Amino acid sequence: MAQSEKQSVALISMAASAGLAIAKLVAGLLTGSLGILSEAVHSFTDFCATVITFFAVRVSDKPPDELHHYGHAKVESIAALAETALLLGTTAWIAYEAIHRLISGNTEILLTWWAAAIIVVSIIVDFFRARALNRVAKATSSEALAADALNFTSDMWSSMAVLVGLGAVWFGFPAADSIAALLVAGVMAVIALRLGKRTLDTLLDAAPGTATSEIRKIVEATPGVLALERLRVRPAGATLFTGVVVTVPRTMPVDDMIALREQLSQNIRASYPNADVTVTTDPVALDDESISVRIRLIAHRMNLAIHHLTIQRVGIRTAVSFDLEVDGRMSLLDAHEKATALEVAIRGELGQDVEVESHIEPLPEKVLPGEDLPPETQKEIEELLRRLAVTETRVSDIHNVRVRRNSEGVFVHYHCRFVPEEAVETVHEVIDRIELALQHVRPEIRRVIAHAEPIGYALH
């Protein structure tokens, strides 16, 4: 149905172009108006363009064959490029003739009412056929018909310029006819350049608009995809050929890989119904770093807070454990359901043979009303902290010590310094030992928060 509609509208447009070209040519020759002659030449090029379009849409509608695996849609792009060349050639002739007449002063023309009537009829015909062509072009994603619609829209505006020029000639300004012809040439040049750029983009397989970024977002948001390895998008007529290569865990079952490929195709076609999607899954071995990144991303998507993420290798198996923070007032049933959902999502992402264990713990209150301890108590704890820190040779410069009490107990905050090259793991171990020692001597201390800084940085 779409094929016959495309060919039908192209055939009607071709007949209209032929009729208008003949009428304008007769009027231009009899009146000597360069504006009308330029319109006649313009309509003749339109006729040639519609002939090209008619045969192009017939060829482009042929299905793929042994030699043309992606179909014949680019024939329309070639036709649009030919129309661009015709427009530019016509533009050059009109501009040359208009400038020559203005310089030579040979601008006398014979005005008749029927010449103006032909231009008016031309404007009406161009309006309706441009609208019809544009409608079918959008419905079928036909570049050739879109080029024709653009061409005839330019015809309509250039015909209006010629009509205005004839009116100016009527009121005693004969040079207006040549000026109108120059305006026609200018409009044609702009249209031709825009059409040529769009056509070359298609022939060079340029991805249309924001398709690349949008499809990338769709792929990366699909559960089961580790990474988008390669994305290729190119238009051919109404079809958007899309090639996607994604990495997945090599432990993912084959059935799950097949389901993932189908899901990706459906997700892309939901946004681009005319997409011809090819998805390739590339199974890869996961290292600890990539597993950690994927787990934290899954938790983030589910709006869950985790910490103390540990990844272990037990023979050929992978074991994952973490602490899941939930509202302390939440029931155990609800908290367990959240933990289970997260564990299921992780197995779905990394493979069903991955061992996943979660430890549920309450989130601390966001705001705890607290107060500073008396100065003498703060001084005692600070002196104790400094004595304990002396036993740790790696840490230095204990400063900015604050001791506060809230509903959970006593909290000690302090800053300390380490050599810049010290490993974070070592820094954490030293700070943990100081905290345990401090809590052993003063059991009322609930937490010790240490801010480690590299030596050489300004004190805070």
Secondary structure as the mmCIF struct_conf table of DSSP 4:
data_model
#
loop_
_struct_conf.conf_type_id
_struct_conf.id
_struct_conf.beg_label_comp_id
_struct_conf.beg_label_asym_id
_struct_conf.beg_label_seq_id
_struct_conf.end_label_comp_id
_struct_conf.end_label_asym_id
_struct_conf.end_label_seq_id
HELX_RH_AL_P HELX_RH_AL_P1 ALA A 2 THR A 31
HELX_RH_AL_P HELX_RH_AL_P2 LEU A 34 SER A 60
TURN_TY1_P TURN_TY1_P1 ASP A 61 ASP A 61
BEND BEND1 LYS A 62 LYS A 62
HELX_LH_PP_P HELX_LH_PP_P1 PRO A 63 PRO A 64
BEND BEND2 GLU A 66 LEU A 67
TURN_TY1_P TURN_TY1_P2 HIS A 69 TYR A 70
BEND BEND3 HIS A 72 HIS A 72
TURN_TY1_P TURN_TY1_P3 ALA A 73 ALA A 73
HELX_RH_AL_P HELX_RH_AL_P3 LYS A 74 SER A 104
TURN_TY1_P TURN_TY1_P4 GLY A 105 GLY A 105
HELX_RH_AL_P HELX_RH_AL_P4 TRP A 113 THR A 140
TURN_TY1_P TURN_TY1_P5 SER A 141 SER A 141
HELX_RH_AL_P HELX_RH_AL_P5 GLU A 143 TRP A 170
TURN_TY1_P TURN_TY1_P6 PHE A 171 GLY A 172
TURN_TY1_P TURN_TY1_P7 PRO A 174 ALA A 175
HELX_RH_AL_P HELX_RH_AL_P6 ALA A 176 LEU A 203
TURN_TY1_P TURN_TY1_P8 LEU A 204 ASP A 205
HELX_LH_PP_P HELX_LH_PP_P2 ALA A 206 PRO A 208
TURN_TY1_P TURN_TY1_P9 GLY A 209 THR A 210
HELX_RH_AL_P HELX_RH_AL_P7 ALA A 211 GLU A 220
TURN_TY1_P TURN_TY1_P10 ALA A 221 ALA A 221
BEND BEND4 THR A 222 THR A 222
TURN_TY1_P TURN_TY1_P11 PRO A 223 GLY A 224
STRN STRN1 ALA A 227 ALA A 236
TURN_TY1_P TURN_TY1_P12 GLY A 237 ALA A 238
STRN STRN2 THR A 239 PRO A 249
TURN_TY1_P TURN_TY1_P13 ARG A 250 THR A 251
BEND BEND5 MET A 252 MET A 252
HELX_RH_AL_P HELX_RH_AL_P8 VAL A 254 SER A 271
TURN_TY1_P TURN_TY1_P14 PRO A 273 ASN A 274
STRN STRN3 ALA A 275 VAL A 284
HELX_LH_PP_P HELX_LH_PP_P3 ALA A 285 ASP A 287
HELX_RH_AL_P HELX_RH_AL_P9 ASP A 288 ARG A 301
TURN_TY1_P TURN_TY1_P15 MET A 302 ASN A 303
STRN STRN4 ALA A 305 VAL A 314
TURN_TY1_P TURN_TY1_P16 GLY A 315 ILE A 316
STRN STRN5 ARG A 317 VAL A 326
TURN_TY1_P TURN_TY1_P17 GLY A 328 ARG A 329
BEND BEND6 MET A 330 MET A 330
HELX_RH_AL_P HELX_RH_AL_P10 LEU A 332 LEU A 350
TURN_TY1_P TURN_TY1_P18 GLN A 352 ASP A 353
BEND BEND7 VAL A 354 VAL A 354
STRN STRN6 GLU A 355 PRO A 362
HELX_LH_PP_P HELX_LH_PP_P4 LEU A 363 GLU A 365
BEND BEND8 LYS A 366 LYS A 366
STRN STRN7 GLU A 371 ASP A 372
HELX_LH_PP_P HELX_LH_PP_P5 LEU A 373 PRO A 374
HELX_RH_AL_P HELX_RH_AL_P11 PRO A 375 VAL A 390
TURN_TY1_P TURN_TY1_P19 THR A 391 THR A 391
TURN_TY1_P TURN_TY1_P20 THR A 393 ARG A 394
STRN STRN8 SER A 396 ASN A 406
TURN_TY1_P TURN_TY1_P21 SER A 407 GLU A 408
STRN STRN9 GLY A 409 PHE A 418
TURN_TY1_P TURN_TY1_P22 PRO A 420 GLU A 421
HELX_RH_AL_P HELX_RH_AL_P12 VAL A 424 VAL A 441
TURN_TY1_P TURN_TY1_P23 PRO A 443 GLU A 444
STRN STRN10 ILE A 445 PRO A 454
TURN_TY1_P TURN_TY1_P24 ILE A 455 GLY A 456
BEND BEND9 TYR A 457 TYR A 457
HELX_LH_PP_P HELX_LH_PP_P6 ALA A 458 LEU A 459
#
